[in-house]
Amino acid sequence: MQQIIDRAGIAAAERLIRPYIRHTPIIRIDSADLGIAGVEPLVLKLEFLQHTGSFKPRGALNKISNLTPDERARGVITISAGNHAQGVAWAAHEENVDALVVMWQGASELKMASALSFVSRAILSDTSVSRLSETHKNSRSARSQTQSGIAVSCSKRMTSRRPSGIACTLQ
C-alpha cells in the first residue's frame, strides 16, 4: 500500500523531529561567481552540518518516532553501507530503540565508525549491500532471517528508481 504524503503530514513530521534535528542553513551562490552566466543562483541546504553529516537522520527519526510500542520493543535493523546506516543508528539511539546495523565490511571506515558509535549490535558482512538487498528486490516487503537467527520484516526504501536502504523491524 502506497502512502500519500500531504502538507499536513510533512508539517507533523517537522514538529516531531524539530527538537532533535539541527537547523541547517540555506545559502545562495550567484552563478556568476562560479563563472556561469545567465543561470539562476544555486541554492544549497547545508545538510552536511546535520547529525551524521547527511539528511538521513530526518527520515529515520520520523519513522522510528512513529513506531508502535510493540515495534519499538522489537527494535529495528538497517542494511546500508553508509549514510542510511548512520541515520538509523543515530535515530534509534535518540529514541532509545534497539538497533542492529548490517554494513558491508568494505564500507567507508568513517561511516562504519559513526554508525557503530550509536548501536551495540552490528554485523559487518563480506557480502555487498546490493547482494544483501537482492532478497528483497522483487517485493516491497519480505521476511528473512539474519545470520544471528533474528526474524525480521524488511521493506526496500526507494529514492527515484534506486534503493536508498532497507529498513527492517525485528519480529
Secondary structure by P-SEA (a helix, b strand, c coil): cbbbbcaaaaaaaaaaacccccbbbbbbbcccccccccccbbbbccccccccccaaaaaaaaaaaaccaaaaaaccccccccaaaaaaaaaaaaacbbbbbbbcccccaaaaaaaacccccccccccccccccccccccccccccccccccbbbbbbbccccccbbbbbcc
